[in-house]
Amino acid sequence: MSKEINVPLLDLKAQYETIRDEVEPVIREVVESQWFIMGPNVADFEAAVADYCGTKYAVGCASGSDALLLALMANDIGPGDEVICPSYTFFATAGSIWRLGAKPVFCDIDPKTYNCTPETVAEAASRCTNLKAIMPVHLFGQAVDLDGMLPIAESHGVPLIEDGAQAIGSRDTTGVRVGTRGQVGCFSFFPSKNLGGFGDGGMVTTNDADLADRMKRLRNHGMEPKYYHDEVGLNSRLDALQAAVLNIKLKHLDNWSEGRRSNAKRYNTLFDEAGAGLSGSDLSQSQLGLLRPWTPESPAYHIYNQYVIRVPAAVRDDLRAHLVDRKIGHDVYYPVPLHCQVCFKELAEATGSLPETEQAAKETIALPVYPELSSEQQHHVVETIVEFVQANVAVGAS
Ligand SMILES: Cc1ncc(COP(=O)(O)O)c(C=O)c1O
């Protein structure tokens, strides 16, 4: 039996130790200045994110969820409007659409990438009568096929809003960073993201000056100038303390993403040696009874916010229990597809079945892939999983 090594799903304390000396002084500066709302730290961080992503404008806001909301509000999305988005994503993607009285129209995913595709978006568009926007998600840190998706948005005359909450720094097949080619890019700085704050935070990116101005107003009650409101907005400003911390962290982001990529590569090698198949292939034909993630080729650049494997649905939850027992952190993103959520039950009939989404929800498990993870910890994770799968999955069966 392999020895017991504790492996958390994420170790933010380990990351903090590496930046403590840089971060503590800037926190102290903000506190000393008592300038907590907007101000130079927010402006500097917005400029740094625009520069990093390669967009003309970036507008900070209170969370990734609000970034989506602002992008939709700036496009006048409202009651009766339809917005296409995947069902296999975090709730906020569809929640932001619903909160404006609009209707999420759910599309299926490609089991190879777990992302929605031009084909699944086109299928969802064929179910629409009042399509107003398309909102793909760069899930787990891997860019969707924007080359294929942008022409669909164009042909329907609607904006493509990128939910890049999990994917800052990721590049698509053209080598361009996400959040740049769509009309608006939306980012989250939730602590578990590759660029995570010490609390909530978010950002929208765009090359459109009018949209950037409108989102700036909308994040501050629609106010411009002070105490004049032509429309109703939100209180969704990015906290100055978060901006100061994130500005330091942004300088480390590419290194951290490289660390995640090399950990993903090590997992790939170890799983391949054990006979794993690739996501998108037939799990029942896999020599091991496990699929590891398919990896896009350069210039595409996956930042591995999550490293997700698949095992047969019949053993997935037993494997989870086994991992808990062995103190190996993991999670399931996401166990209930959005089109199956109680709050969206009135959409169920129109959506019908999304087979790849439903299957992925039953078979996937995300493993620790954070940059500070050691090789010993990774070997332990793989050995534990491979031992379990070999003992519990009949080869050639799902
Ligand atoms: C795909 C996706 N969209 C939106 C969000 C919302 O971001 P936040 O938690 O910052 O509101 C998240 C956060 O987990 C996400 O993963």
The ligand as an SDF file (V2000), in Angstrom:
LIG
                    3D

 16 16  0  0  0  0  0  0  0  0999 V2000
  -17.1820   29.6140  -15.5500 C   0  0  0  0  0  0  0  0  0  0  0  0
  -17.4310   30.6040  -14.4520 C   0  0  0  0  0  0  0  0  0  0  0  0
  -18.1880   31.6760  -14.6970 N   0  0  0  0  0  0  0  0  0  0  0  0
  -18.4130   32.6070  -13.7500 C   0  0  0  0  0  0  0  0  0  0  0  0
  -17.9070   32.4740  -12.4790 C   0  0  0  0  0  0  0  0  0  0  0  0
  -18.2470   33.4790  -11.4400 C   0  0  0  0  0  0  0  0  0  0  0  0
  -17.1540   34.1050  -10.8630 O   0  0  0  0  0  0  0  0  0  0  0  0
  -17.2230   34.6660   -9.3690 P   0  0  0  0  0  0  0  0  0  0  0  0
  -17.1920   33.5160   -8.4280 O   0  0  0  0  0  0  0  0  0  0  0  0
  -16.0190   35.5400   -9.2790 O   0  0  0  0  0  0  0  0  0  0  0  0
  -18.4780   35.4470   -9.2530 O   0  0  0  0  0  0  0  0  0  0  0  0
  -17.1090   31.3660  -12.1730 C   0  0  0  0  0  0  0  0  0  0  0  0
  -16.5400   31.1950  -10.8230 C   0  0  0  0  0  0  0  0  0  0  0  0
  -16.3200   30.1080  -10.3580 O   0  0  0  0  0  0  0  0  0  0  0  0
  -16.8690   30.4080  -13.1790 C   0  0  0  0  0  0  0  0  0  0  0  0
  -16.1180   29.3190  -12.9390 O   0  0  0  0  0  0  0  0  0  0  0  0
  1  2  1  0
  2  3  1  0
  2 15  2  0
  3  4  2  0
  4  5  1  0
  5  6  1  0
  5 12  2  0
  6  7  1  0
  7  8  1  0
  8  9  2  0
  8 10  1  0
  8 11  1  0
 12 13  1  0
 12 15  1  0
 13 14  2  0
 15 16  1  0
M  END
$$$$
